[in-house]
Amino acid sequence: MGSPTSWSWNFGDGGTSTVQNPTHTFGAGTYQVSLTASNAGGSNMKTQTVVVSYGGGICTPNGTTLCLMSNRFQVTGQYDTYSSSTFVNATATSFSDNTGLLTTVTVGNVDVVVKMVNFCALNNSWSAYIGGTTDLGVKITITDTNTGRVYTAANPLGTGWDLIRQVAFSCP
C-alpha cells in the first residue's frame, strides 16, 4: 500500500483542502468531514461526523440583562426617547423563567415584554415573542448562549408596536 502522497479534505460546509494537516474554522453545527488519502496504489476515504458548539456561554442576570429559559437566552434592550438621539440601556426585570420585562424611561412602567417559547418537539425551534406598550425607539437583542447566535428586533421611534413572533433559534 505505502504512505499517502496526496490528501483531499471535504469539511462538509463547502470548505476543502489538499494539505496533509489543514486548519479549518467551523461555525456551530454538525458536519460530515471526509478525507481521501491517495498514492500510486489507490485511495481510501474516511468520513467522520464532527459536532461543533460554542459550549454554552454564561448569562448573568443584572439590572440590564434578562436570562431566560434556565439562562440559555440572554436578553438586553436599549431605548431612544424623543428628547435624545442616543440609545440608553433598558432596565430588565425577570417575570418567570421564560418571560422578562424591560422598562425604559420610568422605573416600574413596563414598556416591553419578551417571552421565549420552546417549540423543539414541534418544529425544532425556539421562538421569541416580543410586545411593547410604547412608541419609543427600542432595540432588543437576544443571544443564545449555547450557540452564540444573535437575534435582534427593533421598533422605530414614534411607531406603535406590532407583536413580533419570530422563530429565532434552532434546537437543541
matplotlib code that plots the C-alpha trace (Angstrom):
import matplotlib.pyplot as plt

x = [0.0, 2.5, 2.1, -0.2, 1.1, -2.0, -4.9, -8.3, -10.4, -14.1, -15.2, -18.9, -19.6, -18.3, -14.7, -11.9, -8.2, -5.4, -2.8, -2.0, -2.8, -5.1, -6.7, -10.4, -12.8, -16.4, -19.5, -21.7, -23.4, -23.0, -20.7, -19.7, -16.0, -14.2, -10.6, -9.5, -5.8, -4.2, -0.9, 0.1, -1.6, -5.1, -7.1, -9.0, -11.7, -12.8, -15.8, -16.4, -19.2, -18.0, -20.3, -19.3, -20.9, -20.0, -20.0, -22.7, -21.9, -22.8, -25.7, -25.6, -28.8, -28.4, -30.2, -30.0, -29.8, -32.5, -31.6, -34.4, -35.0, -32.6, -30.1, -29.9, -31.1, -29.6, -31.9, -31.0, -32.8, -32.0, -34.3, -34.3, -36.6, -38.0, -35.6, -32.3, -30.7, -28.7, -29.8, -29.8, -29.9, -33.4, -34.0, -34.5, -36.9, -37.4, -41.0, -40.6, -38.1, -39.4, -40.6, -38.9, -39.9, -38.0, -38.5, -37.4, -37.9, -39.9, -38.9, -41.8, -43.5, -43.2, -42.6, -41.6, -42.3, -40.0, -41.1, -39.2, -41.2, -39.7, -41.1, -38.3, -40.6, -43.0, -40.7, -37.1, -37.1, -37.2, -39.4, -39.3, -42.4, -41.8, -44.5, -44.4, -46.6, -44.5, -43.8, -40.2, -37.4, -36.5, -33.8, -33.9, -31.0, -31.4, -28.3, -28.5, -25.6, -25.4, -24.7, -23.7, -26.4, -27.9, -31.4, -32.3, -35.6, -36.4, -39.3, -38.6, -39.2, -42.7, -44.2, -46.6, -45.7, -46.9, -46.4, -43.2, -43.4, -40.1, -38.7, -35.3, -33.2, -32.8, -32.8, -31.4]
y = [0.0, 2.7, 6.1, 8.7, 11.2, 13.4, 14.3, 15.7, 17.1, 18.0, 19.8, 19.4, 23.1, 23.9, 24.1, 21.9, 21.4, 19.4, 19.7, 16.8, 18.6, 21.5, 24.0, 24.9, 27.1, 25.8, 27.5, 25.8, 22.8, 19.2, 18.3, 15.2, 15.7, 13.4, 12.7, 10.9, 9.8, 8.6, 7.2, 5.3, 2.2, 3.8, 5.7, 5.4, 7.6, 8.1, 10.2, 11.4, 13.3, 16.5, 18.4, 22.0, 24.0, 27.1, 25.2, 27.1, 30.7, 32.2, 34.5, 36.6, 38.5, 42.0, 45.3, 45.5, 41.8, 39.1, 35.4, 33.3, 29.5, 28.4, 31.1, 29.8, 33.1, 36.5, 39.4, 43.1, 46.2, 49.8, 52.7, 56.1, 58.9, 62.0, 64.2, 62.4, 60.9, 58.2, 54.8, 54.0, 50.6, 49.5, 48.2, 44.4, 42.5, 38.8, 37.7, 34.0, 31.5, 32.2, 35.9, 39.1, 42.8, 45.8, 49.3, 52.4, 55.9, 55.4, 52.7, 50.2, 51.3, 48.2, 49.1, 45.7, 42.1, 39.3, 35.7, 32.7, 29.6, 26.1, 24.5, 22.0, 19.0, 20.6, 22.2, 22.1, 25.7, 28.3, 31.3, 34.8, 36.8, 40.5, 43.1, 46.7, 49.4, 52.4, 54.4, 55.0, 53.6, 50.2, 47.7, 44.1, 41.7, 38.0, 35.8, 32.0, 31.3, 27.7, 28.6, 32.2, 33.1, 36.5, 37.7, 41.4, 43.2, 46.9, 49.3, 52.7, 55.9, 57.2, 53.9, 51.8, 48.1, 45.2, 41.8, 40.2, 36.4, 35.1, 31.6, 32.9, 29.9, 26.2, 23.4, 21.8]
z = [0.0, 1.1, 2.5, 1.1, -1.3, -1.6, 0.6, -0.2, 2.6, 2.4, 5.6, 4.9, 4.9, 1.4, 2.6, 1.2, 1.4, -0.2, 2.5, 4.9, 8.1, 7.4, 9.7, 9.3, 11.2, 11.6, 12.7, 15.3, 13.7, 12.6, 9.7, 7.7, 7.3, 4.8, 3.9, 0.9, 1.0, -2.2, -3.6, -6.7, -5.3, -5.0, -2.5, 0.8, 2.1, 5.8, 6.8, 10.4, 11.9, 13.6, 16.1, 16.8, 19.6, 21.4, 24.6, 26.4, 27.3, 30.6, 31.2, 34.3, 35.1, 36.3, 36.1, 32.3, 31.3, 31.4, 31.4, 30.2, 29.8, 32.5, 31.5, 27.8, 26.4, 27.3, 26.5, 26.6, 25.4, 24.6, 24.0, 22.4, 23.5, 21.8, 23.8, 23.0, 19.9, 21.8, 22.9, 26.7, 28.3, 29.5, 33.0, 33.0, 35.4, 35.3, 35.4, 35.0, 33.5, 30.0, 30.3, 31.1, 31.3, 30.0, 31.4, 29.6, 31.0, 34.2, 36.6, 37.0, 33.8, 31.7, 28.0, 26.5, 27.3, 25.9, 26.1, 24.8, 23.8, 23.4, 20.2, 19.9, 20.0, 17.4, 14.8, 16.2, 17.2, 19.9, 19.2, 20.6, 21.3, 21.8, 22.5, 23.5, 25.1, 24.0, 20.9, 22.0, 19.8, 21.2, 20.2, 21.6, 21.4, 22.3, 22.4, 22.5, 25.0, 23.8, 20.1, 20.1, 17.6, 18.0, 17.1, 17.1, 16.8, 16.8, 17.0, 15.5, 17.5, 17.0, 15.9, 17.9, 18.5, 16.5, 18.2, 17.0, 16.7, 15.4, 15.1, 16.2, 17.2, 16.3, 18.9, 20.9]

ax = plt.figure().add_subplot(projection="3d")
ax.plot(x, y, z, "-o")
ax.set_aspect("equal")
plt.show()
